[in-house]
Amino acid sequence: MPGFQVAHDIIVTGSSAKLGAGYIAVSNCTLVHTAEGPMLFDVGGTVAREIIRQELKKRNLSPKDITRVFLSHLHHDHSLNIDMFPKTTKVFVSKAEWAYVDNPHPEDDWVPWLIKEQLRTYDLNLIEGSGELSAGLRYFAAPGHTPGCQALSFVDQDGKVVTLAGDAIKFPKEALRRRVDHSFDAPETAARSIDEIVRSSDVIVPGHFPTIYKVDGSITWDDSQHFPLVMR
């Protein structure tokens, strides 16, 4: 649809918190408004299921209204909730990531078992390189965290370039230092992806942190991470 204005709305805000040696695996899940209807960029892990339902309901949506899902990569904290969505959903995954999960890095414990078997039950679309996913919405390779990471980019209503980075940039430290914090690919590859995203973007939605953006060429952010904890 010519002239359509892509927009985004973070419905699950990620966290970079850790529990000792382990991570609290909450990733950003972003609702993208496209010419073809609402799409989710990443669907999170089990901890985010009820948040997704509640946030979609606030927007008069439900999982059945999401006809497309773009998975930045196949780690469980970004992909596990795919079963919440109808089998008719179009799911986009990079060919490189699809190949990677058959032989992941020996220290990569984040690939969920049977994820390929699960995704094969959907309208699976394997992509590579860069291209236009829909009007005004571009995908591109951003390897480093895993070899098959992909990101999305578009120009918002204010004329700013917005990039949904997934774990190509997980939190501000990576953007500020231009170095990866946790990678299952070559660190040099990750650094190139980080540098390209920071260089070309005005607004960045990281994998595990609120939105960051550039002011006079410097990285900054306004929002704090919130992690409400209820003991029961």
MISE-998535 format. One record per residue (C-alpha): residue in three letters; x, y, z. Coordinates in steps of 0.001 Angstrom, whole numbers, padded with zeros to 6 digits, always signed. Each point is the difference from the previous one (the first is absolute). Example, Ala and Ser with C-alpha at 12.3 -4.5 7.8 and 13.67 -1.06 7.14 Angstrom:
2
ALA+012300-004500+007800 SER+001370+003440-000660 
END
This chain:
232
MET+000000+000000+000000 PRO+001844+003136-001195 GLY+000457+002646+002661 PHE-000942-002279+002904 GLN+001581+001150+003278 VAL+001558-002878+001920 ALA-000167+000409+003788 HIS+000970-002073+003017 ASP-001126-000594+003547 ILE+002029-001952+002577 ILE-002437-002308+001796 VAL+002523-001904+002121 THR+002999+001935+001289 GLY+003127-002098+000294 SER+002364-000284+002922 SER+003780-000382+000187 ALA-000148-001174+003630 LYS+001828-003087+001218 LEU-000473-002446+002859 GLY+003569-000721+000985 ALA+001354-002025-002903 GLY-003379-000264-001721 TYR-001974+002484-002062 ILE-003559+001229+000517 ALA-000951-000679-003584 VAL-002543+002681-000877 SER+000357+001399-003502 ASN-001726+002933-001656 CYS-003050-001022-002010 THR-001016+002713-002432 LEU-003315+000444-001793 VAL+000673+001366-003485 HIS-002839+001685-001889 THR+000456-000832-003683 ALA-001977+000389-003199 GLU-000945-003687+000333 GLY-001188+000354+003592 PRO+001534-000506+003459 MET+003207-002009+000210 LEU+002123-001016+002974 PHE+003763+000340+000053 ASP+001008-002829+002374 VAL-002496-001802+002208 GLY+001978-000511+003193 GLY+000221-002938+002362 THR-002428-001556+002452 VAL+000336+002811+002543 ALA-001504+002442-002527 ARG-003080-001983-001051 GLU-002572+001685+002208 ILE+001539+003433-000594 ILE-000411-000500-003758 ARG-003661-000972+000422 GLN-000726+002957+002260 GLU+001816+002540-002161 LEU-001643-001202-003193 LYS-003402+000157+001716 LYS+000665+003644+000985 ARG+000359+000664-003735 ASN-003185-001918-000877 LEU+002072-002842-001393 SER+000573-003642+000832 PRO+002641-002488-001165 LYS-002286-001114-002851 ASP+000167+003542-001443 ILE+003777-000267-000456 THR+000420-001364-003497 ARG+003793+000445-000215 VAL+002871-000577+002423 PHE+003610+001012-000647 LEU+002506-001889+002155 SER+003302+001829+000368 HIS+001618-003323+000932 LEU-001052-003296+001534 HIS+001081+000227+003630 HIS-002807-001042+002327 ASP-000467+003435+001576 HIS-000881+001362-003455 SER-001786-002908-001688 LEU-001586-002398+002483 ASN-003474+001588+000071 ILE-000617-000644-003680 ASP-002584-002617+001015 MET-002273+002820+001217 PHE-000741+000912-003611 PRO-002106-001732-002686 LYS+001666-002545-002267 THR-000874+002251-002936 THR+002380+002672+001313 LYS+002850+000904-002341 VAL+003261-000401+001873 PHE+003214+001598-001284 VAL+003378-001455+000982 SER+003381+000388-001644 LYS+001443-002927-001948 ALA+003251+000424+001921 GLU-001803-000357+003346 TRP-001960-002987-001280 ALA+003306-001699-000824 TYR+001652+001117+003245 VAL-002458-001756+002310 ASP+001031-003367-001451 ASN+003542+000558+001244 PRO+000040+002790+002588 HIS+003040+001282+001834 PRO+000973-002529+002713 GLU-000664+002592+002713 ASP-003337+001113-001434 ASP-002644-001394+002362 TRP-002702+002321-001296 VAL-001280-001910-003039 PRO-003310-001635+000995 TRP-000381-003657-000768 LEU-002246-000898-002959 ILE-000239+003646-001077 LYS+000358-000966-003676 GLU-002725-002630+000323 GLN-002255+002638+001564 LEU+000692+002635-002637 ARG-000560-002430-002872 THR-003681-000131+001031 TYR-000326+003709-000911 ASP+000182+001914-003272 LEU+003774+000105+000241 ASN+001913+002508-002123 LEU+003798-000262-000026 ILE+001703+003254-000959 GLU+003578+001052-000621 GLY+001959+003190-000503 SER-002139+003123-000096 GLY-003260+001007-001636 GLU-003417+001525+000507 LEU-002362-001983+002172 SER-002901+002328-000773 ALA-000465+003621-001032 GLY+002572+002114+001819 LEU+001282-002891+002147 ARG+003482-001341-000710 TYR+001695-003090+001400 PHE+003745-000527+000054 ALA+002582-002415+001377 ALA+001568+000956+003339 PRO+002160-003011+000918 GLY+002111-000157+003121 HIS-002080-001088+002960 THR-000832-003001-002167 PRO+001013-000447-003647 GLY-003583+000413-001174 CYS-001218+003090+001874 GLN-002210+002331-002045 ALA-001292+003512+000697 LEU-002799+002203-001336 SER+000211+003669-000953 PHE-002462+002689-001047 VAL-000503+003765+000004 ASP-002537+001206+002565 GLN-002452+002894-000230 ASP+002665+002392+001307 GLY+002382-000967-002784 LYS+002285-001940+002357 VAL+001532-003340-000936 VAL-001198-002610+002493 THR+001790-003345+000268 LEU-001365-002985+001862 ALA+003362-001534+000788 GLY-000872-003135+001940 ASP+003112-001362+001688 ALA+002312+001516-002587 ILE-000022+002768+002629 LYS-001281-001288+003325 PHE+000523+003090+002179 PRO+001719+003424-000087 LYS+003436-001248+001046 GLU+000345-001787-003329 ALA-001033+003081-001965 LEU+002303+002280+001992 ARG+003047-002261-000180 ARG-000771-001413-003458 ARG+000877-003389+001458 VAL-002129-003056+000641 ASP-000565-001146+003567 HIS-001130-003557-000710 SER+000504-001596-003395 PHE-000222-003393-001668 ASP+001595+001306-003178 ALA+003286+001805-000655 PRO+000277+003139+002190 GLU+001285+001915-003032 THR-003154-000899-001917 ALA-002146+001164+002906 ALA+001937+003267+000230 ARG-000622+000732-003677 SER-003743-000569+000448 ILE-000104+002231+003061 ASP+001932+002738-001783 GLU-002271-000123-003048 ILE-003187+000186+002075 VAL+001271+002889+002136 ARG+001319+001858-003038 SER-003208-000305-002034 SER-002664+000370+002706 ASP-001537+002847+001950 VAL-002064-002260+002276 ILE+000960-003535+001051 VAL-002155-002585+001741 PRO+002540-002364+001597 GLY-000621-003606+000942 HIS-000024+000449+003774 PHE-000349+003681+000876 PRO-002372+002939-000567 THR+000372+002105-003140 ILE+003313+001782-000550 TYR+000607+002813-002445 LYS+002580+002469-001243 VAL+000223+003659+001003 ASP+002729+002015-001716 GLY+001648-003272-000953 SER+000055-001396+003547 ILE-001945-002993+001339 THR-002507+000712+002766 TRP-003314-001241+001408 ASP-002853+001261+002151 ASP-001764-003053+001395 SER+001211-002172+002854 GLN-000358-003744+000157 HIS-002901-001100+002176 PHE-000297-003528+001325 PRO-003009-000285+002340 LEU+000427-002996+002265 VAL-002938-001424+001950 MET+000709-002572+002717 ARG-002787-002556+000495 
END
